[in-house]
Each structure stands twice: as C-alpha cells, then as structure tokens.
C-alpha cells in the first residue's frame, strides 16, 4: 500500500512538473495526450493511479486502473491521498537549488521567511539548515492536523501520530 502511494505520488509529480515548468506559450494540458500516458503506466503493471495536472488556467483530473484489487473498484480522477514524507525530498531539493542560486542561505533564520510561524525568539534561532537536518528541536505535527490518524498508532504508543 505504501509503495503504491509513493509511486502514485511520484507519477503525479512527474506529470505536473513539465506542465508547471513549461513556458507560457506551451500547449495547455491535454487529456487526449495525458490519459494514454496513465493507461500505459497501468498496462506496465501499476494496478491503479490518478493524477491532477494544472497550468494555472486548466486543471485536468485523470485516472486509470483500479483502486481496489479485491473488488475491482476503478480509480477515480477525484481521489485524494496524503503524500506524507515524500514532499520533504521535493522541498529540500527546491531549497538547495535556491541556495545554489544565491537566493537563500542555509544559515538564515526562518523568521526571515515565515515571521509568524514561530514565536519571535524561536524564529530567530531556528535556521533553514536546522529544518532540513531535522535538528531544530521543533515538535511533531499536532494531532489536529491528522484527525483520522488514530488507527495508525505505533505498537505500544499512546500517541496518535502516524507511524513512519
């Protein structure tokens, strides 16, 4: 299940990046072009997948294959799922690209970019590098962010945060 979610997320990212990064004069996302790509991934062995592609003016929602192998329920273009920790890689890559371009410093306090995200003193102490290294000392995601996650408790834990 986790592997399937990761692969679906990667596919969504791959389908989105070329459209989002394309010049303004590029062709708009086209279902007749993109749907066969999803069908090809399904034919190559992915049981089911769904994707959303946006270019700022057009939003396409596509699906192929099945959502449930036991029942054969088809994947639907309106499905949603949390991609969880997968986003950390994309965020880190983007931040490091900005560092390489000289537009961001790893040692900059996060209060410079997100002044209201933390209390002032803490915002001045926590740096971009600390967030990327997971050494900031900031706590985990509050339970209210994942209200349905109580079924994902770690064995022996009373915490309702999702096991990773």
C-alpha positions in Angstrom: 0.0 0.0 0.0 2.8 2.4 0.9 4.7 1.5 -2.2 1.6 2.1 -4.3 1.0 5.5 -2.7 4.6 6.6 -3.2 4.5 5.5 -6.9 1.3 7.4 -7.4 2.7 10.5 -5.8 5.8 10.2 -8.0 3.7 9.9 -11.1 1.6 12.9 -10.1 4.8 14.9 -9.6 6.3 13.7 -12.9 3.1 14.6 -14.8 2.8 18.0 -13.1 6.4 19.2 -13.4 6.7 19.5 -17.2 3.4 21.4 -17.4 4.2 23.7 -14.4 7.7 24.4 -15.7 6.7 24.9 -19.3 6.9 28.4 -20.9 3.7 30.4 -21.1 3.4 29.8 -24.8 3.5 26.0 -24.4 0.4 23.9 -25.2 -2.1 23.5 -22.4 -2.5 20.2 -20.6 -4.5 17.9 -22.9 -6.5 14.9 -21.7 -6.1 13.2 -25.1 -2.3 13.3 -24.6 -2.1 12.6 -20.9 -4.7 9.9 -20.5 -2.8 7.4 -22.7 0.3 8.0 -20.5 -1.7 7.0 -17.4 -3.1 4.0 -19.3 0.5 3.0 -20.3 1.7 3.1 -16.6 -1.4 0.9 -15.7 -0.6 -1.5 -18.6 3.0 -1.7 -17.4 1.9 -3.1 -14.0 0.6 -0.3 -11.8 -2.8 -1.5 -10.5 -4.3 2.0 -10.4 -3.3 5.6 -10.5 -4.8 9.1 -10.5 -3.3 12.5 -11.3 -4.1 16.1 -11.3 -2.3 18.4 -13.8 -2.6 22.2 -13.6 -1.1 25.0 -15.7 -2.7 28.0 -13.9 -5.7 28.1 -16.2 -6.6 24.5 -16.8 -7.0 21.6 -14.3 -7.2 18.1 -15.6 -8.0 15.2 -13.3 -7.2 11.7 -14.7 -7.4 8.1 -13.6 -6.6 4.7 -14.9 -6.8 1.1 -13.5 -8.4 0.0 -10.2 -8.4 1.5 -6.7 -9.1 -1.9 -5.0 -7.7 -5.1 -6.3 -10.1 -7.3 -4.4 -13.3 -5.5 -5.6 -12.1 -4.2 -8.9 -13.4 -0.7 -8.0 -12.0 1.7 -10.6 -9.6 4.5 -9.7 -11.4 7.9 -9.9 -9.9 11.2 -11.0 -11.3 12.9 -7.9 -9.5 10.7 -5.5 -7.2 12.3 -2.9 -4.4 11.0 -0.7 -1.8 12.3 1.6 1.7 12.1 0.3 3.3 12.5 3.7 7.1 12.4 3.8 7.6 12.3 0.1 7.2 16.1 0.0 10.4 16.5 2.1 12.6 15.5 -0.8 11.0 18.0 -3.1 11.1 20.8 -0.6 14.7 20.1 0.3 15.7 19.9 -3.4 14.0 23.3 -4.1 15.6 24.9 -1.1 19.1 23.6 -2.1 18.5 24.9 -5.6 17.8 28.4 -4.2 20.9 28.1 -2.1 22.9 27.3 -5.2 21.4 30.3 -7.0 22.4 32.5 -4.1 18.8 33.4 -3.3 18.7 31.6 0.1 21.2 30.9 2.9 21.1 27.7 4.9 22.0 29.6 8.0 19.2 32.2 7.6 16.7 32.2 10.4 13.2 31.0 9.4 11.7 34.1 10.9 13.1 36.0 7.9 10.8 34.0 5.6 7.9 32.9 7.9 7.8 35.7 10.5 4.6 34.4 12.2 5.3 30.7 12.0 7.0 30.5 15.4 7.4 32.8 18.5 9.9 35.6 17.7 12.8 34.3 19.7 12.5 30.7 18.4 12.1 32.0 14.8 15.4 33.8 15.1 17.2 30.7 16.4 15.9 28.1 14.0 17.6 28.1 10.7 16.8 26.6 7.3 19.6 24.2 7.7 18.2 23.0 11.1 14.8 22.4 9.4 16.4 20.4 6.6 18.5 18.4 9.0 15.6 17.8 11.4 17.7 19.3 14.2 15.5 22.3 15.1 14.0 20.8 18.2 10.5 21.6 16.9 7.9 19.1 17.9 5.9 16.7 15.7 2.8 17.5 13.7 -0.1 18.4 16.0 -2.8 15.7 16.3 -5.4 18.1 14.9 -3.5 18.0 11.6 -4.3 14.3 11.2 -7.7 13.8 12.9 -8.3 10.4 11.3 -4.8 9.0 12.1 -5.7 7.3 15.4 -5.8 4.0 13.6 -2.1 4.4 12.7 -0.7 4.3 16.2 2.7 2.7 16.7 2.6 -0.5 18.7 2.8 0.3 22.4 2.3 4.0 21.8 -0.3 6.3 23.2 0.5 8.9 20.6 -1.9 9.2 17.7 0.6 10.4 15.2 1.1 8.4 12.1 3.9 5.8 12.2 6.6 6.5 9.7 
